[in-house]
Amino acid sequence: MEFYAELKLSGDGYAGGFSCGATMTSSETVGRLKKISETEDKTVWQTPEGVRLTQTRERRGGALILSTTLFNGSGSEITVEMLASVAIRNIAADKVHRLQSFWSAEGKLRTETVEELHLEPSWNRCGLRFEKFGNTGSMPVRKYFPFVALENSETGEFVGIQLYCAASWQIELLCKDDDTLAAVGGLADADFGQWRKTLAPGESFEAPRAAAAFGNSLEDVCDSLVKAQRPKISPVDSDMGIVFNEYCTTWGNPSFENVKRICDKIAGKGIKYLVIDSGWYGTERWWESVGDWEVNESRFEGGMKPIADYIRSKGMIPGLWFEPEALAWGCRHFNDPSHLLKKYGVPLTVGGRRFWDMEDPWVKEYLFEKVIKRLRDCGFGYIKIDYNDTVGVGCDGAESLGEALRRKAEASQEFFARIAEEIPGIVIENCSSGGHRLVPPFMELASQASFSDAHETKAIPIIAANLHRVIKPEQSQIWAVLRRTDDADRLHYSLAAALLGRMCLSGDIYDLSEEQWAIVDEGMAFYRRAAGIIKYGKTVLLNCTAKSYNRPTGCQLVLREHDGEGLAVLHRFENSELPEKILPEGAETVAEFGEAERDFSAKAWIYRR
């Protein structure tokens, strides 16, 4: 197994093996690359013309962070059509693990054998076998996460890869000369993502980073990849505080009166944040006026400061929802193309919305006034940044649609960073219709993230557990929506799911009985006791029998351990039976929550060993 380089320059030939149009790997450019130096943490390749590719490898715990830079040292302009962030060859593997993802159904583990993927070599090693997958657009988690793990079931060795791409990306698995595989990943190339980058003599380009990890189980490599991420979590948010988001209480109809009522009900319960979600702005049809960010005075007379002050007076930090990068058809700027993303000269319209050009200085100032100043002037300490559609393969504004998209996504990340710079200590929640931006470039700029828009589905614990493989549970905000019709089993089921990440409450909180509130209070107390394990631990077991997210059957058991203690979370689905063994051998129970006595019930344990 070895790291190597994959690159294609315009004008150079494609590889044979019946692969042209499907992959740009093994091009004439790669054939002209010569390794000119190598150390443990750095390798440099160069073409005869002086085009130089440098890869550095930084050790972070059990993972390597790979940085790849291309420098045009030739005397002529070059155009790059493909540049890999990571390329590893001679991998002996017989199974491939990927994470599929759709709206409200994130992170489903898909495991296939090499034979099922038809990646066995051809009889005379003439034809290339390949599996290429990825995503084009500004929602990088769509259909798949930018992740793959390769398993050698004979030796028990695993290789895991995670890309740090904020928009379009691709991963390729290749087999040709023998039974081993190559894994190549990075920006979606000219064929797949319409990405081309031109470099003048003396210019350089740094590809998005990638991470690679090696271990003896899927849990090992995923834990290493996740712990290699370096999120800028606000110091305010270091204690795993509980969130209350009013969306599933008011369903997009917040007002001073009903938020005040929520405040009064949950004050003193140890909830740290109260977040006002969509609907505080525009008209009663607020979804049509995204982009103006004018307060709906009929709901919040006198603006947002009075309600933010009231929330603080009750001992909580106020939060506010924005979708800063988009504007809906009712926004007064919708038909002014001056500052909007365009494709082939026409404003790019998707599902009745358009998108700001985040590189435009006017847009930067507009969003500073509308978003950052409102947060700062009104005293909000938390922002939920949503993003609810994708621009597709790309937009105008650079030498290719894909390169323009990459730059716009980079500008969006700069806006996240500016919020944190202008409002020190603010807690940033990364949301994109739930989980469409759960990738390191955005997760490293946020304290928390919406794990999904699956607010009340049966699959919530399944999604929450699956996300342990790609993001830190301390950032993964899990909804526990409480309804007045919930019996004890349903309350245990919802609250136990929130133990798989950050607890976020919502729902009919002023209609709950004393008995129901007693269960909620018990669940919150248990969460606080388990917070250290959630934050610092390693998920050592994730065993789920359910195949369907909509009609899950069987059960799920998750074990997460840290410093001699563990958290076990068991959910039972339809036609379930209790596992023969739940806690590890010799474990001593320290605390319990819930009752897993029947289908669609749940129980959690804190144990010591």
C-alpha positions as CSV (number, residue, x, y, z in Angstrom):
1,M,0.0,0.0,0.0
2,E,1.4,3.4,-1.0
3,F,0.5,7.0,-1.5
4,Y,1.0,8.3,-5.0
5,A,-0.1,11.2,-7.2
6,E,-3.0,11.5,-9.6
7,L,-3.2,14.5,-11.9
8,K,-4.4,15.4,-15.4
9,L,-3.5,18.5,-17.4
10,S,-5.4,19.6,-20.5
11,G,-3.8,18.4,-23.7
12,D,-2.3,15.3,-22.2
13,G,-3.7,11.9,-23.2
14,Y,-6.2,9.9,-21.3
15,A,-5.5,6.3,-20.1
16,G,-6.7,3.4,-22.2
17,G,-8.4,0.3,-20.8
18,F,-11.8,1.5,-22.1
19,S,-11.8,4.2,-19.4
20,C,-11.9,7.5,-21.2
21,G,-14.9,9.6,-20.1
22,A,-15.3,7.5,-17.0
23,T,-12.0,8.4,-15.2
24,M,-9.1,10.7,-15.7
25,T,-6.7,8.6,-13.6
26,S,-3.5,7.1,-15.0
27,S,-3.3,9.9,-17.7
28,E,-0.3,10.9,-19.7
29,T,0.4,13.6,-17.1
30,V,0.9,10.9,-14.4
31,G,3.2,9.0,-16.7
32,R,5.4,12.1,-17.0
33,L,5.5,12.8,-13.2
34,K,8.8,11.8,-11.6
35,K,9.3,11.6,-7.8
36,I,12.1,14.0,-7.0
37,S,12.1,13.8,-3.2
38,E,10.4,11.9,-0.4
39,T,10.5,12.0,3.4
40,E,8.1,10.5,6.0
41,D,5.8,13.5,5.8
42,K,6.3,14.9,2.4
43,T,6.6,13.8,-1.3
44,V,7.3,15.9,-4.3
45,W,6.7,14.9,-8.0
46,Q,7.5,17.0,-11.1
47,T,7.1,16.8,-14.8
48,P,10.0,17.5,-17.2
49,E,8.4,21.0,-17.9
50,G,8.6,21.9,-14.2
51,V,5.0,21.4,-13.1
52,R,5.5,20.3,-9.5
53,L,3.1,18.5,-7.2
54,T,3.8,18.4,-3.4
55,Q,1.9,16.3,-0.9
56,T,2.4,16.8,2.9
57,R,1.1,14.4,5.5
58,E,0.4,15.6,9.0
59,R,-0.2,13.0,11.7
60,R,-3.3,13.7,13.9
61,G,-3.8,10.9,16.3
62,G,-4.6,7.8,14.3
63,A,-5.1,9.7,11.0
64,L,-3.0,11.5,8.4
65,I,-4.2,14.8,7.0
66,L,-3.1,15.1,3.4
67,S,-2.4,18.5,1.7
68,T,-1.7,18.6,-2.0
69,T,-0.3,21.7,-3.8
70,L,0.3,22.0,-7.5
71,F,2.8,24.6,-8.7
72,N,3.3,25.7,-12.3
73,G,7.0,26.0,-12.6
74,S,6.9,25.8,-16.4
75,G,7.1,28.7,-18.7
76,S,3.6,28.3,-20.0
77,E,0.0,28.5,-18.8
78,I,-1.5,25.1,-17.8
79,T,-5.1,24.0,-17.3
80,V,-5.7,21.3,-14.7
81,E,-8.6,18.9,-15.4
82,M,-8.2,16.6,-12.4
83,L,-6.1,16.8,-9.2
84,A,-6.5,14.2,-6.5
85,S,-6.3,15.1,-2.8
86,V,-5.6,11.5,-1.9
87,A,-4.4,8.5,-4.0
88,I,-3.5,5.2,-2.4
89,R,-2.7,2.1,-4.4
90,N,-2.0,-1.6,-3.8
91,I,-4.8,-1.9,-1.2
92,A,-5.7,-5.5,-0.5
93,A,-9.4,-5.4,0.2
94,D,-12.5,-7.5,-0.4
95,K,-15.2,-5.2,1.0
96,V,-16.2,-1.6,0.5
97,H,-18.1,0.5,3.1
98,R,-19.8,3.8,2.1
99,L,-22.4,6.0,3.7
100,Q,-25.5,6.9,1.7
101,S,-27.5,10.0,2.5
102,F,-30.7,11.6,1.4
103,W,-32.8,14.3,3.1
104,S,-34.0,13.1,6.5
105,A,-32.3,9.8,5.9
106,E,-28.6,10.5,6.5
107,G,-25.6,8.1,6.9
108,K,-26.9,4.7,5.9
109,L,-24.1,2.2,5.8
110,R,-23.7,0.4,2.5
111,T,-21.3,-2.5,2.5
112,E,-20.5,-4.4,-0.7
113,T,-17.9,-7.0,-1.7
114,V,-15.4,-6.4,-4.5
115,E,-17.3,-9.1,-6.5
116,E,-20.7,-7.3,-6.0
117,L,-19.1,-4.1,-7.3
118,H,-17.6,-6.0,-10.2
119,L,-14.1,-4.8,-9.4
120,E,-12.2,-8.1,-10.1
121,P,-9.4,-7.6,-12.7
122,S,-10.0,-8.6,-16.3
123,W,-8.5,-11.9,-17.5
124,N,-5.5,-10.4,-19.2
125,R,-5.3,-7.2,-17.2
126,C,-6.3,-5.1,-20.2
127,G,-9.6,-3.5,-19.1
128,L,-9.8,-1.1,-16.2
129,R,-12.5,-1.9,-13.6
130,F,-13.7,1.2,-11.7
131,E,-16.4,2.4,-9.3
132,K,-16.7,6.2,-9.3
133,F,-19.1,8.0,-7.0
134,G,-19.5,11.4,-5.6
135,N,-21.6,14.5,-5.7
136,T,-22.0,17.7,-7.8
137,G,-23.3,20.8,-6.2
138,S,-23.2,23.0,-3.1
139,M,-24.7,20.3,-0.8
140,P,-21.7,18.0,-0.5
141,V,-23.7,15.3,1.4
142,R,-26.2,14.2,-1.2
143,K,-26.5,10.5,-2.0
144,Y,-23.2,9.8,-0.4
145,F,-20.9,11.2,2.3
146,P,-17.4,12.0,0.9
147,F,-16.1,8.9,2.7
148,V,-15.0,5.3,1.9
149,A,-13.5,2.5,3.9
150,L,-11.9,-0.6,2.4
151,E,-11.7,-3.8,4.4
152,N,-9.5,-6.9,4.1
153,S,-11.6,-9.4,5.9
154,E,-8.8,-12.0,5.9
155,T,-6.4,-9.8,7.8
156,G,-8.9,-7.6,9.6
157,E,-7.2,-4.4,8.2
158,F,-9.1,-1.3,7.2
159,V,-8.3,1.8,5.2
160,G,-10.6,4.8,5.7
161,I,-10.7,8.0,3.6
162,Q,-12.6,11.3,4.2
163,L,-12.5,14.2,1.8
164,Y,-12.5,17.8,3.1
165,C,-14.5,19.1,0.1
166,A,-17.1,21.8,0.7
167,A,-18.9,21.3,-2.7
168,S,-18.5,18.9,-5.6
169,W,-16.3,15.8,-5.0
170,Q,-15.5,12.3,-6.2
171,I,-14.0,9.1,-5.0
172,E,-12.8,6.4,-7.4
173,L,-12.0,2.7,-6.7
174,L,-9.9,1.2,-9.4
175,C,-8.6,-2.3,-10.3
176,K,-6.5,-3.2,-13.3
177,D,-3.1,-4.9,-13.0
178,D,-3.7,-7.3,-10.1
179,D,-6.3,-8.1,-7.4
180,T,-5.5,-4.9,-5.3
181,L,-7.4,-1.7,-5.5
182,A,-6.5,2.0,-5.8
183,A,-8.5,4.6,-4.0
184,V,-8.4,8.2,-5.5
185,G,-10.5,11.2,-4.3
186,G,-10.8,14.9,-4.4
187,L,-12.6,17.6,-6.3
188,A,-15.0,16.4,-9.0
189,D,-13.0,16.5,-12.2
190,A,-13.7,18.1,-15.6
191,D,-15.8,15.1,-16.7
192,F,-17.7,14.6,-13.5
193,G,-18.0,18.1,-12.0
194,Q,-17.0,20.4,-14.9
195,W,-14.0,21.6,-13.0
196,R,-11.0,23.1,-14.8
197,K,-8.4,25.3,-13.2
198,T,-5.9,27.5,-15.1
199,L,-2.5,28.4,-13.6
200,A,-0.2,31.0,-15.1
201,P,3.6,30.4,-14.8
202,G,4.5,30.8,-11.1
203,E,1.0,30.2,-9.8
204,S,0.0,27.4,-7.4
205,F,-3.2,25.8,-6.4
206,E,-3.9,23.9,-3.2
207,A,-6.5,21.1,-3.4
208,P,-9.0,20.5,-0.6
209,R,-7.5,18.4,2.2
210,A,-8.2,14.7,2.7
211,A,-7.7,12.4,5.7
212,A,-6.7,8.8,5.7
213,A,-6.7,6.3,8.6
214,F,-5.7,2.7,9.1
215,G,-7.0,0.3,11.7
216,N,-8.4,-3.1,12.6
217,S,-12.2,-2.3,12.4
218,L,-14.6,0.1,10.8
219,E,-15.0,1.7,14.3
220,D,-11.2,2.3,14.5
221,V,-10.8,4.1,11.2
222,C,-13.9,6.2,11.6
223,D,-12.9,7.2,15.1
224,S,-9.5,8.3,13.9
225,L,-11.0,10.2,10.9
226,V,-13.5,12.0,13.1
227,K,-11.0,12.9,15.9
228,A,-8.7,14.3,13.2
229,Q,-11.2,17.1,12.6
230,R,-10.4,20.4,14.3
231,P,-13.7,22.2,14.9
232,K,-13.6,25.8,16.3
233,I,-16.1,25.1,19.0
234,S,-17.1,28.3,20.9
235,P,-15.8,28.3,24.5
236,V,-19.4,29.1,25.5
237,D,-20.4,25.7,24.1
238,S,-17.7,23.5,25.7
239,D,-20.1,22.1,28.3
240,M,-22.4,20.2,25.9
241,G,-25.4,22.5,26.9
242,I,-28.9,21.4,26.0
243,V,-30.7,23.3,23.1
244,F,-34.4,24.1,22.8
245,N,-35.5,24.9,19.3
246,E,-39.0,26.2,19.0
247,Y,-39.6,25.0,15.3
248,C,-41.5,21.9,16.3
249,T,-43.5,23.9,18.8
250,T,-44.7,26.8,16.6
251,W,-44.1,25.2,13.2
252,G,-42.7,28.4,11.7
253,N,-44.9,30.8,13.5
254,P,-42.8,32.2,16.3
255,S,-43.9,35.4,18.0
256,F,-42.9,37.4,21.1
257,E,-45.8,35.9,23.0
258,N,-45.3,32.3,22.2
259,V,-41.5,32.4,22.6
260,K,-42.0,34.2,25.9
261,R,-44.4,31.4,26.9
262,I,-41.8,28.8,26.0
263,C,-39.2,30.7,28.0
264,D,-41.4,30.8,31.1
265,K,-42.0,27.1,30.9
266,I,-38.4,25.9,30.5
267,A,-36.7,28.5,32.7
268,G,-34.7,26.9,35.5
269,K,-34.6,23.4,33.8
270,G,-30.9,23.7,32.9
271,I,-31.5,24.3,29.2
272,K,-28.7,26.5,27.8
273,Y,-30.0,27.8,24.4
274,L,-33.4,28.8,23.2
275,V,-33.3,29.1,19.4
276,I,-35.9,31.0,17.4
277,D,-36.2,29.2,14.0
278,S,-37.7,30.4,10.7
279,G,-40.7,32.7,10.5
280,W,-39.5,35.7,12.6
281,Y,-39.1,37.8,9.4
282,G,-41.0,38.8,6.3
283,T,-44.7,38.3,5.9
284,E,-46.9,35.5,7.2
285,R,-45.7,33.5,4.2
286,W,-42.1,33.8,5.5
287,W,-40.7,31.2,3.2
288,E,-41.3,33.6,0.3
289,S,-39.3,36.4,1.8
290,V,-36.1,34.7,2.6
291,G,-33.3,37.2,1.9
292,D,-34.8,40.5,3.0
293,W,-34.4,39.7,6.7
294,E,-36.8,42.4,7.9
295,V,-38.5,41.6,11.2
296,N,-42.1,40.7,11.1
297,E,-43.4,43.4,13.4
298,S,-46.8,41.8,13.8
299,R,-45.0,38.9,15.5
300,F,-42.1,40.8,17.1
301,E,-43.1,44.3,17.8
302,G,-40.1,46.5,18.3
303,G,-37.7,44.0,16.6
304,M,-35.8,41.0,18.0
305,K,-33.9,42.7,20.9
306,P,-36.8,42.5,23.3
307,I,-37.2,38.8,23.0
308,A,-33.5,38.2,23.0
309,D,-33.3,40.2,26.2
310,Y,-36.2,38.2,27.7
311,I,-34.5,34.9,26.9
312,R,-31.4,36.1,28.6
313,S,-33.4,37.3,31.6
314,K,-34.5,33.7,32.1
315,G,-30.9,32.5,32.2
316,M,-30.7,31.1,28.6
317,I,-28.7,32.2,25.5
318,P,-30.9,33.3,22.6
319,G,-30.4,31.9,19.1
320,L,-31.7,33.0,15.7
321,W,-32.2,31.2,12.4
322,F,-30.9,32.6,9.1
323,E,-30.5,31.2,5.6
324,P,-27.9,33.9,4.5
325,E,-26.8,32.5,1.2
326,A,-30.2,32.2,-0.5
327,L,-33.2,34.4,-1.4
328,A,-36.7,33.5,-2.2
329,W,-38.9,34.9,-5.0
330,G,-40.7,37.3,-2.6
331,C,-37.4,39.0,-1.7
332,R,-37.1,42.5,-3.2
333,H,-33.7,41.6,-4.7
334,F,-34.9,38.4,-6.4
335,N,-35.3,40.0,-9.9
336,D,-32.1,42.1,-9.7
337,P,-29.4,39.9,-11.2
338,S,-26.6,42.3,-10.1
339,H,-25.4,40.2,-7.1
340,L,-26.8,36.8,-7.8
341,L,-25.2,33.5,-9.0
342,K,-25.7,33.0,-12.7
343,K,-25.2,30.0,-15.0
344,Y,-24.6,30.8,-18.6
345,G,-25.5,34.4,-17.9
346,V,-28.9,33.7,-16.4
347,P,-29.7,33.9,-12.7
348,L,-29.5,30.4,-11.3
349,T,-33.0,29.5,-10.0
350,V,-33.8,26.3,-8.0
351,G,-37.2,25.5,-6.6
352,G,-38.2,29.2,-6.5
353,R,-35.0,30.4,-4.9
354,R,-31.9,32.1,-6.1
355,F,-28.4,32.4,-4.5
356,W,-26.2,35.3,-3.5
357,D,-22.8,35.6,-5.0
358,M,-20.8,35.2,-1.8
359,E,-17.7,36.6,-3.4
360,D,-19.4,39.9,-4.3
361,P,-18.3,42.7,-1.9
362,W,-21.8,44.2,-2.0
363,V,-23.2,40.9,-0.8
364,K,-20.6,40.6,1.9
365,E,-21.6,44.1,3.2
366,Y,-25.3,43.4,2.8
367,L,-25.1,40.2,4.9
368,F,-22.9,41.9,7.5
369,E,-25.7,44.5,7.9
370,K,-28.6,42.1,7.8
371,V,-27.2,39.1,9.7
372,I,-24.1,39.9,11.8
373,K,-25.2,43.4,13.0
374,R,-28.7,42.1,13.9
375,L,-27.2,39.2,15.9
376,R,-24.7,41.5,17.7
377,D,-27.0,44.5,18.2
378,C,-29.8,42.4,19.6
379,G,-27.6,40.3,21.8
380,F,-28.0,36.9,20.2
381,G,-25.3,34.4,21.2
382,Y,-26.2,31.6,18.8
383,I,-26.9,31.4,15.1
384,K,-28.5,28.6,13.1
385,I,-27.2,28.8,9.6
386,D,-29.4,26.9,7.2
387,Y,-29.0,26.2,3.5
388,N,-32.0,24.6,1.7
389,D,-31.1,23.7,-1.9
390,T,-28.1,23.1,-4.1
391,V,-26.9,25.2,-7.1
392,G,-26.0,22.0,-9.0
393,V,-22.9,21.4,-11.0
394,G,-21.7,25.0,-10.9
395,C,-22.1,28.7,-11.9
396,D,-20.4,31.5,-13.8
397,G,-17.5,33.4,-12.4
398,A,-14.3,31.4,-13.1
399,E,-12.7,29.5,-15.9
400,S,-15.1,26.6,-15.4
401,L,-18.5,26.0,-13.7
402,G,-16.9,23.7,-11.2
403,E,-14.1,26.1,-10.2
404,A,-16.6,28.9,-9.7
405,L,-18.6,26.7,-7.5
406,R,-15.5,25.8,-5.4
407,R,-14.8,29.5,-5.0
408,K,-18.3,30.4,-4.0
409,A,-18.3,27.6,-1.4
410,E,-15.0,28.9,-0.1
411,A,-16.6,32.4,0.2
412,S,-19.5,30.9,2.2
413,Q,-17.0,29.4,4.6
414,E,-15.4,32.8,4.9
415,F,-18.7,34.2,6.0
416,F,-19.0,31.6,8.7
417,A,-15.6,32.7,9.9
418,R,-16.5,36.4,9.8
419,I,-19.5,35.8,12.1
420,A,-17.2,34.2,14.7
421,E,-14.7,37.0,14.3
422,E,-17.2,39.8,14.6
423,I,-19.1,38.2,17.5
424,P,-16.5,36.5,19.7
425,G,-17.9,33.4,21.5
426,I,-21.0,33.1,19.3
427,V,-22.2,29.5,18.9
428,I,-22.7,28.6,15.2
429,E,-24.9,25.7,14.1
430,N,-24.3,24.3,10.7
431,C,-27.5,23.2,9.0
432,S,-28.4,22.4,5.4
433,S,-31.9,21.0,5.3
434,G,-30.5,19.0,8.2
435,G,-27.4,17.0,7.1
436,H,-26.4,18.1,3.6
437,R,-23.3,20.0,4.8
438,L,-21.9,17.5,7.4
439,V,-18.4,17.7,6.0
440,P,-15.2,18.8,7.7
441,P,-14.8,22.2,5.9
442,F,-18.2,23.4,7.4
443,M,-18.0,21.3,10.6
444,E,-14.7,22.9,11.5
445,L,-16.3,26.3,11.5
446,A,-19.2,25.4,13.7
447,S,-19.9,24.4,17.3
448,Q,-22.9,22.2,16.4
449,A,-24.7,20.9,13.4
450,S,-28.3,19.8,12.7
451,F,-27.9,16.0,12.3
452,S,-31.0,15.8,10.1
453,D,-34.4,17.2,9.5
454,A,-35.8,13.9,10.8
455,H,-37.6,15.6,13.6
456,E,-40.0,12.8,14.7
457,T,-39.3,9.8,12.6
458,K,-38.6,6.3,13.9
459,A,-35.2,6.4,12.2
460,I,-33.8,9.2,14.5
461,P,-31.6,6.8,16.6
462,I,-30.4,5.1,13.5
463,I,-29.4,8.3,11.8
464,A,-27.8,9.7,15.0
465,A,-25.7,6.5,15.5
466,N,-24.6,6.3,11.8
467,L,-23.3,9.9,12.0
468,H,-20.7,8.8,14.6
469,R,-18.7,7.6,11.6
470,V,-18.2,11.0,10.0
471,I,-18.8,13.8,12.6
472,K,-18.1,14.3,16.3
473,P,-21.1,13.4,18.4
474,E,-20.4,16.5,20.5
475,Q,-21.4,18.5,17.4
476,S,-24.3,16.4,16.3
477,Q,-27.5,18.0,17.4
478,I,-30.2,15.4,17.8
479,W,-33.9,16.4,17.9
480,A,-36.1,15.0,20.8
481,V,-39.5,16.3,20.0
482,L,-41.9,16.0,22.9
483,R,-45.6,15.6,22.3
484,R,-48.5,15.7,24.7
485,T,-49.7,12.4,23.3
486,D,-46.4,10.7,24.0
487,D,-46.4,7.8,26.4
488,A,-43.4,6.8,28.5
489,D,-42.0,4.5,25.8
490,R,-42.1,7.3,23.2
491,L,-40.5,9.8,25.5
492,H,-37.7,7.3,26.4
493,Y,-37.3,6.5,22.7
494,S,-36.8,10.2,21.8
495,L,-34.7,11.2,24.7
496,A,-32.4,8.2,24.4
497,A,-31.8,9.0,20.8
498,A,-30.5,12.4,21.8
499,L,-27.9,10.7,24.0
500,L,-26.2,9.8,20.7
501,G,-25.1,13.4,20.3
502,R,-26.2,16.9,21.5
503,M,-29.6,17.0,23.0
504,C,-32.1,19.4,21.3
505,L,-35.7,19.6,22.6
506,S,-38.8,20.9,21.0
507,G,-42.5,20.1,20.9
508,D,-45.6,20.5,23.1
509,I,-43.6,21.5,26.2
510,Y,-46.4,23.5,27.9
511,D,-48.9,20.7,27.4
512,L,-46.9,17.9,29.0
513,S,-48.2,16.4,32.3
514,E,-46.2,16.3,35.5
515,E,-45.5,12.6,34.8
516,Q,-44.2,13.4,31.3
517,W,-42.0,16.3,32.6
518,A,-40.6,14.0,35.2
519,I,-39.3,11.7,32.4
520,V,-37.9,14.6,30.5
521,D,-36.1,16.0,33.5
522,E,-34.7,12.5,34.2
523,G,-33.5,12.3,30.6
524,M,-31.8,15.7,30.8
525,A,-30.1,14.8,34.0
526,F,-28.9,11.5,32.5
527,Y,-27.6,13.4,29.4
528,R,-25.6,15.7,31.6
529,R,-24.1,12.7,33.4
530,A,-23.1,11.1,30.1
531,A,-21.9,14.3,28.4
532,G,-18.2,13.6,29.0
533,I,-18.5,10.1,27.4
534,I,-20.4,11.6,24.4
535,K,-17.9,14.4,23.9
536,Y,-14.6,12.5,24.4
537,G,-15.4,8.9,23.9
538,K,-14.9,6.3,21.2
539,T,-17.8,4.4,19.7
540,V,-16.7,0.8,20.1
541,L,-19.9,-0.9,19.0
542,L,-22.6,0.1,16.6
543,N,-24.9,-2.8,16.0
544,C,-28.1,-2.2,14.1
545,T,-30.3,-4.9,12.5
546,A,-32.7,-2.5,10.8
547,K,-32.5,-2.2,7.0
548,S,-35.4,0.2,6.5
549,Y,-35.4,3.7,7.9
550,N,-39.2,4.0,7.5
551,R,-40.1,0.6,8.9
552,P,-37.1,-0.4,11.1
553,T,-37.1,-3.9,12.6
554,G,-35.0,-5.5,15.3
555,C,-32.9,-3.3,17.5
556,Q,-29.9,-1.1,17.7
557,L,-27.2,-1.1,20.4
558,V,-24.5,1.6,20.6
559,L,-21.6,1.5,23.0
560,R,-19.3,4.5,23.5
561,E,-16.5,4.5,26.0
562,H,-14.1,7.0,27.7
563,D,-11.7,6.8,30.6
564,G,-13.1,3.7,32.2
565,E,-16.8,4.6,31.7
566,G,-19.2,3.7,29.0
567,L,-22.6,4.7,27.6
568,A,-24.9,2.1,26.2
569,V,-27.9,3.1,24.2
570,L,-30.4,0.5,23.2
571,H,-33.4,1.1,20.9
572,R,-36.0,-1.5,20.0
573,F,-37.9,-1.4,16.8
574,E,-40.7,-3.5,15.3
575,N,-40.5,-7.3,15.9
576,S,-37.6,-6.8,18.3
577,E,-35.9,-9.1,20.8
578,L,-33.5,-8.0,23.6
579,P,-29.9,-8.8,22.7
580,E,-28.5,-11.6,24.8
581,K,-25.7,-9.3,25.9
582,I,-25.9,-5.5,26.3
583,L,-23.1,-4.3,28.6
584,P,-19.6,-5.6,28.2
585,E,-18.4,-8.5,30.4
586,G,-17.7,-7.3,33.9
587,A,-19.3,-3.9,33.5
588,E,-20.9,-2.3,36.6
589,T,-24.0,-0.2,36.1
590,V,-23.6,3.4,37.3
591,A,-26.9,4.9,36.1
592,E,-29.9,4.0,34.0
593,F,-32.6,5.7,32.0
594,G,-35.7,4.4,30.3
595,E,-37.3,1.0,29.9
596,A,-36.7,-1.3,26.9
597,E,-39.6,-3.7,27.6
598,R,-41.3,-3.8,24.2
599,D,-41.1,-2.6,20.6
600,F,-40.3,1.1,20.1
601,S,-38.9,1.6,23.6
602,A,-35.4,2.5,24.7
603,K,-33.0,2.3,27.6
604,A,-29.6,3.7,28.3
605,W,-26.9,2.8,30.8
606,I,-23.8,4.4,32.1
607,Y,-21.4,1.7,33.1
608,R,-17.9,1.4,34.6
609,R,-15.3,-1.3,34.1
